[in-house]
Amino acid sequence: MVWGSTLTLQWVDRFAVIVYIGAGVLGWTAAQMMLHEPMLAAHLPDRGPLEIAIALGVIAAVLLAGFLMDKRRRPAAPESSREAL
């Protein structure tokens, strides 16, 4: 069991996109929970395209918030390393 969690953490360190995929799945789940809330469902009778638009909006907001928080936490690269690229 420890081996599996170590492998998962190594993948997350190597491929940061895994975290964004997980955040997208959580955003989708949150949108579905909000849209199927009985109090809100009474006000949205036909939810076809609107449901998809709201879900995509929630996913975009979650991913954007995560990206901005990650960008704010990481220090800027020194000028010398930028010139090497």
PyMOL commands that set and color helices and strands:
alter all, ss='L'
color gray80, all
select helices_A, chain A and resi 2-14+17-35+38-41+48-73+79-84
alter helices_A, ss='H'
color red, helices_A
deselect
rebuild
show_as cartoon
